[in-house]
């Protein structure tokens, strides 16, 4: 079982990577012409999460890793749920393999969805780790 400190480091690193993928994906979408600047991180984004989701992921991560108390399990659990739902919905919302995307861009989508699911699993591990603390406060 991971310690609260190691789970915090892993979750923090995972979210940094995920945000970098989202930023890179939005830029790639604009450069390749599949999204405009206005849509690259909006509800029509094809290669990135919408900016409210990115903001929520960063905020929930920060709230979770700033404490080793049991309360840190709440934002970690919410982050796990949000990421896993986001990853699953990515396969069914019609965006994956969109007709305007080249095979390379579809591969980028798969990487992004995989990273999102991985962050969800890291967040679940963080929730479990801090919830299991004996002192509980």
N, CA, C and O atoms as CSV, one atom per row, in Angstrom:
chain,resi,resn,atom,element,x,y,z
A,1,UNK,N,N,0.851,-1.181,0.000
A,1,UNK,CA,C,0.000,0.000,0.000
A,1,UNK,C,C,0.890,1.235,0.000
A,1,UNK,O,O,1.928,1.259,0.661
A,2,UNK,N,N,0.487,2.241,-0.730
A,2,UNK,CA,C,1.290,3.454,-0.821
A,2,UNK,C,C,1.044,4.336,0.392
A,2,UNK,O,O,-0.023,4.297,1.004
A,3,UNK,N,N,2.036,5.119,0.723
A,3,UNK,CA,C,1.870,6.085,1.806
A,3,UNK,C,C,1.143,7.309,1.266
A,3,UNK,O,O,1.114,7.530,0.055
A,4,UNK,N,N,0.555,8.107,2.155
A,4,UNK,CA,C,-0.107,9.320,1.677
A,4,UNK,C,C,0.840,10.254,0.926
A,4,UNK,O,O,0.422,10.952,0.002
A,5,UNK,N,N,2.108,10.267,1.321
A,5,UNK,CA,C,3.066,11.153,0.658
A,5,UNK,C,C,3.396,10.662,-0.744
A,5,UNK,O,O,3.471,11.466,-1.673
A,6,UNK,N,N,3.596,9.360,-0.916
A,6,UNK,CA,C,3.924,8.847,-2.252
A,6,UNK,C,C,2.720,8.929,-3.177
A,6,UNK,O,O,2.877,9.197,-4.368
A,7,UNK,N,N,1.517,8.702,-2.649
A,7,UNK,CA,C,0.327,8.809,-3.500
A,7,UNK,C,C,0.113,10.262,-3.934
A,7,UNK,O,O,-0.366,10.509,-5.040
A,8,UNK,N,N,0.459,11.211,-3.087
A,8,UNK,CA,C,0.339,12.623,-3.447
A,8,UNK,C,C,1.316,12.975,-4.565
A,8,UNK,O,O,0.955,13.675,-5.511
A,9,UNK,N,N,2.545,12.491,-4.458
A,9,UNK,CA,C,3.536,12.770,-5.501
A,9,UNK,C,C,3.114,12.168,-6.835
A,9,UNK,O,O,3.211,12.820,-7.875
A,10,UNK,N,N,2.650,10.930,-6.804
A,10,UNK,CA,C,2.233,10.282,-8.055
A,10,UNK,C,C,1.033,10.983,-8.681
A,10,UNK,O,O,0.999,11.189,-9.894
A,11,UNK,N,N,0.057,11.348,-7.872
A,11,UNK,CA,C,-1.119,12.045,-8.397
A,11,UNK,C,C,-0.729,13.411,-8.954
A,11,UNK,O,O,-1.179,13.790,-10.035
A,12,UNK,N,N,0.090,14.141,-8.236
A,12,UNK,CA,C,0.543,15.441,-8.720
A,12,UNK,C,C,1.269,15.332,-10.052
A,12,UNK,O,O,1.022,16.120,-10.965
A,13,UNK,N,N,2.162,14.359,-10.164
A,13,UNK,CA,C,2.900,14.160,-11.415
A,13,UNK,C,C,1.952,13.756,-12.543
A,13,UNK,O,O,2.097,14.216,-13.675
A,14,UNK,N,N,0.993,12.904,-12.233
A,14,UNK,CA,C,0.028,12.480,-13.250
A,14,UNK,C,C,-0.801,13.629,-13.776
A,14,UNK,O,O,-1.043,13.719,-14.980
A,15,UNK,N,N,-1.238,14.510,-12.893
A,15,UNK,CA,C,-2.053,15.650,-13.327
A,15,UNK,C,C,-1.208,16.652,-14.113
A,15,UNK,O,O,-1.698,17.249,-15.071
A,16,UNK,N,N,0.040,16.842,-13.725
A,16,UNK,CA,C,0.923,17.719,-14.507
A,16,UNK,C,C,1.056,17.182,-15.931
A,16,UNK,O,O,0.967,17.945,-16.893
A,17,UNK,N,N,1.266,15.880,-16.067
A,17,UNK,CA,C,1.360,15.272,-17.393
A,17,UNK,C,C,0.048,15.428,-18.160
A,17,UNK,O,O,0.056,15.752,-19.348
A,18,UNK,N,N,-1.072,15.199,-17.487
A,18,UNK,CA,C,-2.378,15.316,-18.144
A,18,UNK,C,C,-2.637,16.750,-18.617
A,18,UNK,O,O,-3.126,16.951,-19.729
A,19,UNK,N,N,-2.320,17.734,-17.799
A,19,UNK,CA,C,-2.505,19.133,-18.206
A,19,UNK,C,C,-1.603,19.450,-19.403
A,19,UNK,O,O,-2.019,20.142,-20.332
A,20,UNK,N,N,-0.376,18.942,-19.374
A,20,UNK,CA,C,0.532,19.160,-20.516
A,20,UNK,C,C,-0.046,18.530,-21.788
A,20,UNK,O,O,0.035,19.124,-22.863
A,21,UNK,N,N,-0.624,17.339,-21.672
A,21,UNK,CA,C,-1.256,16.705,-22.831
A,21,UNK,C,C,-2.456,17.514,-23.324
A,21,UNK,O,O,-2.662,17.653,-24.530
A,22,UNK,N,N,-3.241,18.043,-22.397
A,22,UNK,CA,C,-4.389,18.875,-22.783
A,22,UNK,C,C,-3.936,20.158,-23.480
A,22,UNK,O,O,-4.503,20.548,-24.501
A,23,UNK,N,N,-2.924,20.803,-22.933
A,23,UNK,CA,C,-2.419,22.028,-23.568
A,23,UNK,C,C,-1.841,21.717,-24.945
A,23,UNK,O,O,-2.121,22.419,-25.917
A,24,UNK,N,N,-1.038,20.665,-25.020
A,24,UNK,CA,C,-0.463,20.265,-26.307
A,24,UNK,C,C,-1.527,19.836,-27.295
A,24,UNK,O,O,-1.429,20.142,-28.483
A,25,UNK,N,N,-2.541,19.133,-26.823
A,25,UNK,CA,C,-3.617,18.690,-27.695
A,25,UNK,C,C,-4.401,19.852,-28.275
A,25,UNK,O,O,-4.756,19.841,-29.453
A,26,UNK,N,N,-4.673,20.856,-27.450
A,26,UNK,CA,C,-5.373,22.033,-27.954
A,26,UNK,C,C,-4.559,22.760,-29.013
A,26,UNK,O,O,-5.085,23.166,-30.050
A,27,UNK,N,N,-3.277,22.918,-28.742
A,27,UNK,CA,C,-2.400,23.562,-29.727
A,27,UNK,C,C,-2.318,22.751,-31.013
A,27,UNK,O,O,-2.344,23.312,-32.109
A,28,UNK,N,N,-2.220,21.441,-30.881
A,28,UNK,CA,C,-2.178,20.556,-32.042
A,28,UNK,C,C,-3.481,20.640,-32.838
A,28,UNK,O,O,-3.461,20.629,-34.068
A,29,UNK,N,N,-4.598,20.723,-32.145
A,29,UNK,CA,C,-5.901,20.830,-32.814
A,29,UNK,C,C,-6.003,22.119,-33.613
A,29,UNK,O,O,-6.520,22.121,-34.730
A,30,UNK,N,N,-5.514,23.213,-33.045
A,30,UNK,CA,C,-5.544,24.487,-33.766
A,30,UNK,C,C,-4.604,24.431,-34.962
A,30,UNK,O,O,-4.970,24.823,-36.069
A,31,UNK,N,N,-3.394,23.941,-34.732
A,31,UNK,CA,C,-2.396,23.899,-35.810
A,31,UNK,C,C,-2.847,23.010,-36.970
A,31,UNK,O,O,-2.580,23.311,-38.133
A,32,UNK,N,N,-3.530,21.915,-36.641
A,32,UNK,CA,C,-3.968,20.995,-37.698
A,32,UNK,C,C,-5.304,21.409,-38.317
A,32,UNK,O,O,-5.746,20.810,-39.297
A,33,UNK,N,N,-5.944,22.429,-37.750
A,33,UNK,CA,C,-7.187,22.934,-38.322
A,33,UNK,C,C,-8.443,22.186,-37.914
A,33,UNK,O,O,-9.496,22.422,-38.507
A,34,UNK,N,N,-8.387,21.299,-36.935
A,34,UNK,CA,C,-9.591,20.570,-36.524
A,34,UNK,C,C,-10.397,21.325,-35.474
A,34,UNK,O,O,-11.570,21.022,-35.256
A,35,UNK,N,N,-9.773,22.307,-34.822
A,35,UNK,CA,C,-10.465,23.192,-33.885
A,35,UNK,C,C,-9.942,24.615,-34.075
A,35,UNK,O,O,-8.807,24.826,-34.503
A,36,UNK,N,N,-10.785,25.573,-33.750
A,36,UNK,CA,C,-10.350,26.967,-33.701
A,36,UNK,C,C,-9.792,27.238,-32.310
A,36,UNK,O,O,-9.902,26.401,-31.413
A,37,UNK,N,N,-9.195,28.407,-32.137
A,37,UNK,CA,C,-8.711,28.781,-30.803
A,37,UNK,C,C,-9.863,28.779,-29.803
A,37,UNK,O,O,-9.684,28.374,-28.654
A,38,UNK,N,N,-11.025,29.220,-30.223
A,38,UNK,CA,C,-12.179,29.288,-29.322
A,38,UNK,C,C,-12.687,27.902,-28.923
A,38,UNK,O,O,-13.246,27.737,-27.839
A,39,UNK,N,N,-12.497,26.918,-29.782
A,39,UNK,CA,C,-13.027,25.580,-29.524
A,39,UNK,C,C,-12.004,24.578,-28.990
A,39,UNK,O,O,-12.387,23.513,-28.505
A,40,UNK,N,N,-10.729,24.895,-29.067
A,40,UNK,CA,C,-9.676,23.914,-28.750
A,40,UNK,C,C,-9.754,23.400,-27.320
A,40,UNK,O,O,-9.366,22.262,-27.056
A,41,UNK,N,N,-10.252,24.221,-26.386
A,41,UNK,CA,C,-10.409,23.795,-24.994
A,41,UNK,C,C,-11.847,24.045,-24.540
A,41,UNK,O,O,-12.104,24.284,-23.360
A,42,UNK,N,N,-12.764,23.986,-25.480
A,42,UNK,CA,C,-14.180,24.188,-25.177
A,42,UNK,C,C,-14.962,22.895,-25.351
A,42,UNK,O,O,-14.389,21.806,-25.368
A,43,UNK,N,N,-16.272,23.028,-25.479
A,43,UNK,CA,C,-17.116,21.837,-25.568
A,43,UNK,C,C,-17.018,21.128,-26.921
A,43,UNK,O,O,-17.575,20.042,-27.084
A,44,UNK,N,N,-16.324,21.719,-27.889
A,44,UNK,CA,C,-16.111,21.061,-29.184
A,44,UNK,C,C,-14.679,20.558,-29.342
A,44,UNK,O,O,-14.286,20.140,-30.432
A,45,UNK,N,N,-13.907,20.596,-28.279
A,45,UNK,CA,C,-12.505,20.166,-28.331
A,45,UNK,C,C,-12.401,18.707,-28.743
A,45,UNK,O,O,-13.140,17.855,-28.249
A,46,UNK,N,N,-11.476,18.430,-29.652
A,46,UNK,CA,C,-11.263,17.055,-30.107
A,46,UNK,C,C,-9.978,16.442,-29.554
A,46,UNK,O,O,-9.852,15.219,-29.500
A,47,UNK,N,N,-9.021,17.281,-29.144
A,47,UNK,CA,C,-7.730,16.764,-28.692
A,47,UNK,C,C,-7.351,17.254,-27.298
A,47,UNK,O,O,-6.183,17.182,-26.915
A,48,UNK,N,N,-8.311,17.743,-26.548
A,48,UNK,CA,C,-8.053,18.242,-25.195
A,48,UNK,C,C,-9.350,18.233,-24.405
A,48,UNK,O,O,-10.445,18.192,-24.966
A,49,UNK,N,N,-9.199,18.273,-23.108
A,49,UNK,CA,C,-10.375,18.426,-22.252
A,49,UNK,C,C,-10.802,19.890,-22.280
A,49,UNK,O,O,-9.972,20.772,-22.500
A,50,UNK,N,N,-12.081,20.154,-22.060
A,50,UNK,CA,C,-12.521,21.551,-21.944
A,50,UNK,C,C,-11.861,22.219,-20.728
A,50,UNK,O,O,-11.566,21.555,-19.734
A,51,UNK,N,N,-11.634,23.528,-20.816
A,51,UNK,CA,C,-10.926,24.222,-19.739
A,51,UNK,C,C,-11.604,24.089,-18.384
A,51,UNK,O,O,-10.887,24.044,-17.384
A,52,UNK,N,N,-12.946,24.022,-18.266
A,52,UNK,CA,C,-13.513,23.828,-16.924
A,52,UNK,C,C,-13.107,22.477,-16.314
A,52,UNK,O,O,-12.909,22.377,-15.103
A,53,UNK,N,N,-12.987,21.451,-17.146
A,53,UNK,CA,C,-12.559,20.142,-16.650
A,53,UNK,C,C,-11.100,20.199,-16.202
A,53,UNK,O,O,-10.749,19.664,-15.150
A,54,UNK,N,N,-10.259,20.843,-16.992
A,54,UNK,CA,C,-8.845,20.972,-16.629
A,54,UNK,C,C,-8.718,21.717,-15.305
A,54,UNK,O,O,-7.969,21.298,-14.422
A,55,UNK,N,N,-9.448,22.814,-15.168
A,55,UNK,CA,C,-9.420,23.601,-13.937
A,55,UNK,C,C,-9.887,22.756,-12.751
A,55,UNK,O,O,-9.278,22.792,-11.681
A,56,UNK,N,N,-10.955,22.007,-12.940
A,56,UNK,CA,C,-11.463,21.140,-11.879
A,56,UNK,C,C,-10.465,20.068,-11.484
A,56,UNK,O,O,-10.302,19.776,-10.299
A,57,UNK,N,N,-9.794,19.476,-12.468
A,57,UNK,CA,C,-8.794,18.457,-12.170
A,57,UNK,C,C,-7.652,19.035,-11.345
A,57,UNK,O,O,-7.206,18.418,-10.377
A,58,UNK,N,N,-7.184,20.203,-11.721
A,58,UNK,CA,C,-6.087,20.840,-10.984
A,58,UNK,C,C,-6.535,21.201,-9.566
A,58,UNK,O,O,-5.806,20.956,-8.604
A,59,UNK,N,N,-7.715,21.776,-9.436
A,59,UNK,CA,C,-8.221,22.168,-8.120
A,59,UNK,C,C,-8.421,20.955,-7.206
A,59,UNK,O,O,-7.992,20.972,-6.052
A,60,UNK,N,N,-9.065,19.912,-7.714
A,60,UNK,CA,C,-9.284,18.720,-6.892
A,60,UNK,C,C,-7.968,18.051,-6.512
A,60,UNK,O,O,-7.830,17.528,-5.406
A,61,UNK,N,N,-7.010,18.067,-7.420
A,61,UNK,CA,C,-5.701,17.511,-7.094
A,61,UNK,C,C,-5.052,18.310,-5.977
A,61,UNK,O,O,-4.561,17.745,-5.000
A,62,UNK,N,N,-5.054,19.622,-6.126
A,62,UNK,CA,C,-4.455,20.477,-5.104
A,62,UNK,C,C,-5.115,20.249,-3.744
A,62,UNK,O,O,-4.423,20.130,-2.733
A,63,UNK,N,N,-6.446,20.188,-3.713
A,63,UNK,CA,C,-7.148,19.968,-2.452
A,63,UNK,C,C,-6.803,18.620,-1.841
A,63,UNK,O,O,-6.733,18.485,-0.619
A,64,UNK,N,N,-6.588,17.629,-2.684
A,64,UNK,CA,C,-6.278,16.295,-2.184
A,64,UNK,C,C,-4.844,16.176,-1.671
A,64,UNK,O,O,-4.606,15.572,-0.625
A,65,UNK,N,N,-3.897,16.747,-2.397
A,65,UNK,CA,C,-2.500,16.517,-2.023
A,65,UNK,C,C,-1.983,17.492,-0.967
A,65,UNK,O,O,-0.877,17.313,-0.457
A,66,UNK,N,N,-2.754,18.507,-0.637
A,66,UNK,CA,C,-2.276,19.469,0.359
A,66,UNK,C,C,-2.434,18.962,1.784
A,66,UNK,O,O,-1.972,19.615,2.720
A,67,UNK,N,N,-3.073,17.821,1.969
A,67,UNK,CA,C,-3.255,17.275,3.315
A,67,UNK,C,C,-3.072,15.757,3.292
A,67,UNK,O,O,-3.279,15.108,2.267
A,68,UNK,N,N,-2.687,15.217,4.424
A,68,UNK,CA,C,-2.661,13.758,4.573
A,68,UNK,C,C,-3.812,13.306,5.474
A,68,UNK,O,O,-3.913,12.133,5.834
A,69,UNK,N,N,-4.666,14.249,5.826
A,69,UNK,CA,C,-5.828,13.905,6.655
A,69,UNK,C,C,-6.894,13.213,5.807
A,69,UNK,O,O,-6.894,13.317,4.580
A,70,UNK,N,N,-7.783,12.519,6.469
A,70,UNK,CA,C,-8.828,11.764,5.768
A,70,UNK,C,C,-9.685,12.631,4.852
A,70,UNK,O,O,-10.201,12.141,3.848
A,71,UNK,N,N,-9.843,13.900,5.180
A,71,UNK,CA,C,-10.652,14.786,4.353
A,71,UNK,C,C,-10.102,14.860,2.924
A,71,UNK,O,O,-10.852,15.159,1.995
A,72,UNK,N,N,-8.820,14.595,2.737
A,72,UNK,CA,C,-8.212,14.594,1.404
A,72,UNK,C,C,-8.756,13.508,0.499
A,72,UNK,O,O,-8.571,13.553,-0.717
A,73,UNK,N,N,-9.433,12.525,1.096
A,73,UNK,CA,C,-10.036,11.458,0.288
A,73,UNK,C,C,-11.229,11.970,-0.520
A,73,UNK,O,O,-11.544,11.418,-1.574
A,74,UNK,N,N,-11.887,13.010,-0.039
A,74,UNK,CA,C,-13.081,13.523,-0.735
A,74,UNK,C,C,-12.725,14.106,-2.101
A,74,UNK,O,O,-13.280,13.661,-3.106
A,75,UNK,N,N,-11.816,15.091,-2.178
A,75,UNK,CA,C,-11.488,15.596,-3.514
A,75,UNK,C,C,-10.808,14.546,-4.390
A,75,UNK,O,O,-10.991,14.541,-5.608
A,76,UNK,N,N,-10.027,13.658,-3.777
A,76,UNK,CA,C,-9.398,12.603,-4.566
A,76,UNK,C,C,-10.456,11.670,-5.155
A,76,UNK,O,O,-10.350,11.259,-6.311
A,77,UNK,N,N,-11.464,11.342,-4.372
A,77,UNK,CA,C,-12.546,10.487,-4.864
A,77,UNK,C,C,-13.350,11.165,-5.963
A,77,UNK,O,O,-13.722,10.526,-6.948
A,78,UNK,N,N,-13.619,12.457,-5.798
A,78,UNK,CA,C,-14.323,13.201,-6.850
A,78,UNK,C,C,-13.499,13.271,-8.124
A,78,UNK,O,O,-14.036,13.147,-9.225
A,79,UNK,N,N,-12.192,13.471,-7.977
A,79,UNK,CA,C,-11.307,13.495,-9.143
A,79,UNK,C,C,-11.297,12.140,-9.836
A,79,UNK,O,O,-11.352,12.064,-11.063
A,80,UNK,N,N,-11.225,11.066,-9.046
A,80,UNK,CA,C,-11.242,9.723,-9.637
A,80,UNK,C,C,-12.510,9.506,-10.442
A,80,UNK,O,O,-12.461,9.020,-11.571
A,81,UNK,N,N,-13.633,9.863,-9.865
A,81,UNK,CA,C,-14.914,9.700,-10.551
A,81,UNK,C,C,-14.969,10.538,-11.830
A,81,UNK,O,O,-15.365,10.042,-12.884
A,82,UNK,N,N,-14.574,11.794,-11.734
A,82,UNK,CA,C,-14.617,12.682,-12.906
A,82,UNK,C,C,-13.721,12.170,-14.025
A,82,UNK,O,O,-14.121,12.161,-15.190
A,83,UNK,N,N,-12.514,11.747,-13.677
A,83,UNK,CA,C,-11.581,11.279,-14.711
A,83,UNK,C,C,-12.046,9.975,-15.348
A,83,UNK,O,O,-11.958,9.809,-16.565
A,84,UNK,N,N,-12.534,9.062,-14.540
A,84,UNK,CA,C,-12.950,7.776,-15.098
A,84,UNK,C,C,-14.207,7.935,-15.959
A,84,UNK,O,O,-14.333,7.278,-16.992
A,85,UNK,N,N,-15.128,8.793,-15.546
A,85,UNK,CA,C,-16.313,9.068,-16.377
A,85,UNK,C,C,-15.889,9.769,-17.665
A,85,UNK,O,O,-16.388,9.449,-18.744
A,86,UNK,N,N,-14.972,10.723,-17.549
A,86,UNK,CA,C,-14.480,11.446,-18.722
A,86,UNK,C,C,-13.808,10.500,-19.715
A,86,UNK,O,O,-14.052,10.576,-20.920
A,87,UNK,N,N,-12.971,9.617,-19.205
A,87,UNK,CA,C,-12.282,8.665,-20.087
A,87,UNK,C,C,-13.286,7.731,-20.766
A,87,UNK,O,O,-13.192,7.478,-21.967
A,88,UNK,N,N,-14.237,7.227,-19.996
A,88,UNK,CA,C,-15.238,6.326,-20.577
A,88,UNK,C,C,-16.093,7.053,-21.609
A,88,UNK,O,O,-16.372,6.508,-22.677
A,89,UNK,N,N,-16.510,8.276,-21.298
A,89,UNK,CA,C,-17.364,9.006,-22.234
A,89,UNK,C,C,-16.600,9.375,-23.499
A,89,UNK,O,O,-17.202,9.545,-24.559
A,90,UNK,N,N,-15.290,9.498,-23.398
A,90,UNK,CA,C,-14.479,9.808,-24.570
A,90,UNK,C,C,-14.592,8.761,-25.665
A,90,UNK,O,O,-14.373,9.053,-26.841
A,91,UNK,N,N,-14.934,7.549,-25.276
A,91,UNK,CA,C,-15.086,6.481,-26.261
A,91,UNK,C,C,-16.480,6.466,-26.892
A,91,UNK,O,O,-16.692,5.797,-27.904
A,92,UNK,N,N,-17.433,7.199,-26.300
A,92,UNK,CA,C,-18.815,7.099,-26.765
A,92,UNK,C,C,-19.434,8.417,-27.206
A,92,UNK,O,O,-20.584,8.424,-27.645
A,93,UNK,N,N,-18.710,9.545,-27.105
A,93,UNK,CA,C,-19.324,10.837,-27.404
A,93,UNK,C,C,-19.214,11.250,-28.869
A,93,UNK,O,O,-19.655,12.340,-29.236
A,94,UNK,N,N,-18.644,10.409,-29.697
A,94,UNK,CA,C,-18.528,10.709,-31.114
A,94,UNK,C,C,-17.258,11.443,-31.496
A,94,UNK,O,O,-16.984,11.628,-32.682
A,95,UNK,N,N,-16.476,11.866,-30.511
A,95,UNK,CA,C,-15.242,12.587,-30.806
A,95,UNK,C,C,-14.081,11.683,-31.166
A,95,UNK,O,O,-13.221,12.064,-31.960
A,96,UNK,N,N,-14.045,10.492,-30.592
A,96,UNK,CA,C,-12.940,9.569,-30.860
A,96,UNK,C,C,-13.014,9.090,-32.304
A,96,UNK,O,O,-14.016,8.522,-32.738
A,97,UNK,N,N,-11.947,9.328,-33.026
A,97,UNK,CA,C,-11.912,8.937,-34.429
A,97,UNK,C,C,-12.753,9.829,-35.319
A,97,UNK,O,O,-13.173,9.412,-36.397
A,98,UNK,N,N,-13.002,11.054,-34.880
A,98,UNK,CA,C,-13.779,12.026,-35.661
A,98,UNK,C,C,-13.271,12.058,-37.105
A,98,UNK,O,O,-12.071,11.933,-37.345
A,99,UNK,N,N,-14.173,12.222,-38.050
A,99,UNK,CA,C,-13.824,12.145,-39.478
A,99,UNK,C,C,-12.767,13.160,-39.899
A,99,UNK,O,O,-12.102,12.951,-40.914
A,100,UNK,N,N,-12.589,14.248,-39.160
A,100,UNK,CA,C,-11.592,15.263,-39.531
A,100,UNK,C,C,-10.194,14.946,-38.991
A,100,UNK,O,O,-9.247,15.684,-39.264
A,101,UNK,N,N,-10.058,13.868,-38.235
A,101,UNK,CA,C,-8.778,13.558,-37.602
A,101,UNK,C,C,-7.976,12.531,-38.404
A,101,UNK,O,O,-8.515,11.538,-38.892
A,102,UNK,N,N,-6.692,12.796,-38.522
A,102,UNK,CA,C,-5.788,11.838,-39.155
A,102,UNK,C,C,-5.543,10.678,-38.180
A,102,UNK,O,O,-5.854,10.804,-36.995
A,103,UNK,N,N,-5.001,9.571,-38.644
A,103,UNK,CA,C,-4.689,8.461,-37.734
A,103,UNK,C,C,-3.768,8.886,-36.585
A,103,UNK,O,O,-3.914,8.389,-35.468
A,104,UNK,N,N,-2.830,9.792,-36.841
A,104,UNK,CA,C,-1.951,10.270,-35.782
A,104,UNK,C,C,-2.697,11.048,-34.711
A,104,UNK,O,O,-2.393,10.925,-33.525
A,105,UNK,N,N,-3.673,11.849,-35.124
A,105,UNK,CA,C,-4.466,12.607,-34.164
A,105,UNK,C,C,-5.408,11.699,-33.379
A,105,UNK,O,O,-5.680,11.955,-32.206
A,106,UNK,N,N,-5.902,10.649,-34.012
A,106,UNK,CA,C,-6.715,9.662,-33.286
A,106,UNK,C,C,-5.842,8.969,-32.233
A,106,UNK,O,O,-6.293,8.717,-31.116
A,107,UNK,N,N,-4.603,8.668,-32.591
A,107,UNK,CA,C,-3.672,8.072,-31.624
A,107,UNK,C,C,-3.456,9.023,-30.442
A,107,UNK,O,O,-3.374,8.586,-29.294
A,108,UNK,N,N,-3.364,10.322,-30.731
A,108,UNK,CA,C,-3.215,11.307,-29.653
A,108,UNK,C,C,-4.439,11.276,-28.739
A,108,UNK,O,O,-4.308,11.365,-27.518
A,109,UNK,N,N,-5.626,11.149,-29.328
A,109,UNK,CA,C,-6.840,11.045,-28.520
A,109,UNK,C,C,-6.765,9.839,-27.581
A,109,UNK,O,O,-7.131,9.931,-26.409
A,110,UNK,N,N,-6.292,8.724,-28.101
A,110,UNK,CA,C,-6.194,7.505,-27.281
A,110,UNK,C,C,-5.208,7.717,-26.138
A,110,UNK,O,O,-5.466,7.297,-25.010
A,111,UNK,N,N,-4.082,8.366,-26.423
A,111,UNK,CA,C,-3.106,8.667,-25.372
A,111,UNK,C,C,-3.740,9.564,-24.307
A,111,UNK,O,O,-3.570,9.325,-23.112
A,112,UNK,N,N,-4.462,10.585,-24.735
A,112,UNK,CA,C,-5.112,11.500,-23.801
A,112,UNK,C,C,-6.148,10.776,-22.938
A,112,UNK,O,O,-6.204,10.987,-21.727
A,113,UNK,N,N,-6.957,9.935,-23.551
A,113,UNK,CA,C,-7.954,9.178,-22.784
A,113,UNK,C,C,-7.295,8.203,-21.819
A,113,UNK,O,O,-7.773,8.011,-20.700
A,114,UNK,N,N,-6.206,7.592,-22.248
A,114,UNK,CA,C,-5.471,6.667,-21.369
A,114,UNK,C,C,-4.873,7.424,-20.186
A,114,UNK,O,O,-4.933,6.951,-19.051
A,115,UNK,N,N,-4.297,8.595,-20.446
A,115,UNK,CA,C,-3.734,9.409,-19.362
A,115,UNK,C,C,-4.836,9.864,-18.403
A,115,UNK,O,O,-4.627,9.896,-17.190
A,116,UNK,N,N,-5.992,10.210,-18.932
A,116,UNK,CA,C,-7.115,10.624,-18.086
A,116,UNK,C,C,-7.550,9.475,-17.182
A,116,UNK,O,O,-7.792,9.676,-15.991
A,117,UNK,N,N,-7.651,8.270,-17.745
A,117,UNK,CA,C,-8.008,7.103,-16.938
A,117,UNK,C,C,-6.935,6.808,-15.895
A,117,UNK,O,O,-7.255,6.449,-14.761
A,118,UNK,N,N,-5.670,6.956,-16.266
A,118,UNK,CA,C,-4.578,6.714,-15.324
A,118,UNK,C,C,-4.641,7.698,-14.157
A,118,UNK,O,O,-4.425,7.308,-13.009
A,119,UNK,N,N,-4.932,8.961,-14.436
A,119,UNK,CA,C,-5.075,9.939,-13.359
A,119,UNK,C,C,-6.257,9.562,-12.470
A,119,UNK,O,O,-6.190,9.722,-11.251
A,120,UNK,N,N,-7.333,9.066,-13.066
A,120,UNK,CA,C,-8.463,8.593,-12.269
A,120,UNK,C,C,-8.061,7.471,-11.320
A,120,UNK,O,O,-8.485,7.446,-10.165
A,121,UNK,N,N,-7.251,6.554,-11.804
A,121,UNK,CA,C,-6.778,5.456,-10.951
A,121,UNK,C,C,-5.815,5.963,-9.872
A,121,UNK,O,O,-5.857,5.496,-8.734
A,122,UNK,N,N,-4.954,6.911,-10.227
A,122,UNK,CA,C,-4.051,7.509,-9.228
A,122,UNK,C,C,-4.847,8.260,-8.159
A,122,UNK,O,O,-4.503,8.219,-6.978
A,123,UNK,N,N,-5.906,8.942,-8.578
A,123,UNK,CA,C,-6.755,9.656,-7.618
A,123,UNK,C,C,-7.477,8.673,-6.701
A,123,UNK,O,O,-7.621,8.931,-5.506
A,124,UNK,N,N,-7.931,7.553,-7.251
A,124,UNK,CA,C,-8.569,6.529,-6.417
A,124,UNK,C,C,-7.576,5.959,-5.412
A,124,UNK,O,O,-7.929,5.720,-4.257
A,125,UNK,N,N,-6.345,5.741,-5.842
A,125,UNK,CA,C,-5.305,5.247,-4.930
A,125,UNK,C,C,-5.021,6.286,-3.845
A,125,UNK,O,O,-4.806,5.928,-2.687
A,126,UNK,N,N,-5.019,7.559,-4.209
A,126,UNK,CA,C,-4.816,8.632,-3.231
A,126,UNK,C,C,-5.956,8.638,-2.223
A,126,UNK,O,O,-5.715,8.747,-1.021
A,127,UNK,N,N,-7.178,8.526,-2.688
A,127,UNK,CA,C,-8.332,8.499,-1.781
A,127,UNK,C,C,-8.221,7.330,-0.807
A,127,UNK,O,O,-8.453,7.484,0.392
A,128,UNK,N,N,-7.873,6.191,-1.320
A,128,UNK,CA,C,-7.735,5.004,-0.460
A,128,UNK,C,C,-6.608,5.187,0.545
A,128,UNK,O,O,-6.744,4.825,1.714
A,129,UNK,N,N,-5.502,5.746,0.089
A,129,UNK,CA,C,-4.341,5.934,0.949
A,129,UNK,C,C,-4.630,6.871,2.121
A,129,UNK,O,O,-4.295,6.555,3.262
A,130,UNK,N,N,-5.246,8.015,1.848
A,130,UNK,CA,C,-5.506,8.949,2.950
A,130,UNK,C,C,-6.675,8.485,3.803
A,130,UNK,O,O,-6.709,8.772,5.000
A,131,UNK,N,N,-7.624,7.783,3.225
A,131,UNK,CA,C,-8.755,7.274,4.011
A,131,UNK,C,C,-8.297,6.197,4.989
A,131,UNK,O,O,-8.870,6.050,6.069
A,132,UNK,N,N,-7.272,5.450,4.614
A,132,UNK,CA,C,-6.786,4.341,5.454
A,132,UNK,C,C,-5.958,4.808,6.643
A,132,UNK,O,O,-5.617,3.997,7.504
A,133,UNK,N,N,-5.634,6.073,6.711
A,133,UNK,CA,C,-4.834,6.580,7.842
A,133,UNK,C,C,-5.559,6.319,9.146
A,133,UNK,O,O,-6.770,6.514,9.252
A,134,UNK,N,N,-4.812,5.881,10.122
A,134,UNK,CA,C,-5.393,5.540,11.427
A,134,UNK,C,C,-5.801,6.774,12.242
A,134,UNK,O,O,-6.795,6.735,12.967
A,135,UNK,N,N,-5.048,7.855,12.127
A,135,UNK,CA,C,-5.347,9.021,12.967
A,135,UNK,C,C,-6.611,9.749,12.524
A,135,UNK,O,O,-7.274,10.397,13.334
A,136,UNK,N,N,-6.951,9.641,11.219
A,136,UNK,CA,C,-8.229,10.098,10.714
A,136,UNK,C,C,-8.517,11.587,10.748
A,136,UNK,O,O,-9.586,11.997,10.295
A,137,UNK,N,N,-7.635,12.405,11.251
A,137,UNK,CA,C,-7.936,13.847,11.300
A,137,UNK,C,C,-7.100,14.639,10.404
A,137,UNK,O,O,-7.244,15.860,10.344
